[in-house]
Amino acid sequence: MSDALTTSGTSSQTSDTDLAARRFSRSMIVSGVRCMLTYVVFPWLLPALGWASGVGPWIGLPIGLLAIGFNVDSIRRFRASDHRMRVLVMAINVGVIALLAVLVVGDLAELLG
């Protein structure tokens, strides 16, 4: 009987760790897409093709806010897990949130200014 409980507890911890890792991956992908749009697509690629002049902040702002939300969710998940690198992953998430906050403020300044 204790084996069943141990196995069940281990399975639950593994699924929590897997879910936390998937959430971290998703938050990093969304943040990466936001940065690629901000630094490659909007300032270089689309203007070179003659498209999307001035639409960067309109698209970047919601994507940045979404990315921040995914990073916060990732922090919450890792905080609840027993993942061996949870402190490092949470620190990375906080750093990414800080960088995204700078981009969001820049987008707001461009839209309101």
C-alpha positions in Angstrom: 0.0 0.0 0.0 2.8 2.4 0.8 4.3 1.7 -2.6 1.1 2.8 -4.3 1.2 6.1 -2.4 4.8 6.6 -3.1 4.4 6.0 -6.8 1.3 8.2 -6.9 3.1 11.0 -5.1 6.1 10.7 -7.4 3.9 10.7 -10.5 2.2 13.9 -9.2 5.5 15.6 -8.6 6.7 14.6 -12.0 3.6 15.9 -13.7 3.9 19.2 -11.7 7.5 19.5 -12.8 6.7 18.7 -16.4 3.9 21.3 -16.4 6.2 23.9 -14.8 8.8 23.2 -17.5 6.2 23.4 -20.3 5.0 26.7 -18.9 8.5 28.1 -18.7 9.1 27.0 -22.3 5.9 28.6 -23.5 6.8 31.9 -21.7 10.2 31.9 -23.2 8.8 31.3 -26.7 6.3 34.1 -26.4 9.0 36.5 -25.0 11.3 35.5 -27.9 8.6 36.1 -30.5 8.0 39.5 -28.9 11.7 40.4 -29.1 12.0 39.1 -32.7 9.1 41.3 -33.7 10.5 44.3 -31.9 14.1 44.1 -33.0 13.9 42.3 -36.4 10.5 42.3 -38.1 9.1 45.7 -37.3 12.3 47.9 -37.6 14.0 46.1 -40.5 12.0 43.5 -42.4 8.6 45.1 -42.9 9.9 48.6 -43.7 12.3 47.1 -46.2 9.3 45.6 -47.9 7.4 48.9 -47.6 4.9 47.6 -45.0 3.8 48.2 -41.5 5.3 51.6 -40.8 4.4 52.6 -37.3 2.4 49.4 -36.4 5.1 48.0 -34.1 3.8 49.4 -30.8 0.2 48.4 -31.7 1.3 44.8 -32.1 4.2 44.8 -29.6 2.2 46.1 -26.7 -0.4 43.2 -26.5 2.2 40.6 -27.2 4.5 42.1 -24.5 1.7 42.0 -22.0 0.8 38.5 -22.9 4.5 37.5 -22.6 4.6 39.0 -19.1 1.5 37.1 -18.1 3.1 33.8 -19.3 6.2 34.6 -17.4 4.3 35.3 -14.2 2.4 32.0 -14.7 5.7 30.2 -15.2 7.0 31.7 -11.9 3.9 30.6 -10.1 4.2 27.0 -11.5 7.9 26.7 -10.7 7.4 28.1 -7.2 5.0 25.3 -6.5 7.2 22.6 -7.9 10.2 20.7 -6.6 12.2 21.3 -9.7 15.9 21.3 -8.9 16.5 24.5 -10.9 13.4 26.4 -9.9 15.2 29.3 -8.3 17.3 29.8 -11.4 14.3 29.5 -13.7 12.3 32.0 -11.6 15.3 34.4 -11.7 15.4 34.1 -15.5 11.6 34.8 -15.7 12.0 37.9 -13.5 14.8 39.2 -15.8 12.7 38.6 -18.9 9.7 40.4 -17.2 12.0 43.4 -16.5 13.1 43.5 -20.1 9.6 43.1 -21.4 8.4 45.9 -19.0 10.9 48.2 -20.6 9.6 47.3 -24.1 6.0 47.8 -22.9 6.8 51.2 -21.5 8.5 52.1 -24.8 5.5 51.0 -26.7 3.2 53.0 -24.5 5.4 56.1 -24.8 5.4 55.8 -28.6 1.6 55.3 -28.7 0.8 58.2 -26.3 3.6 60.5 -27.4 
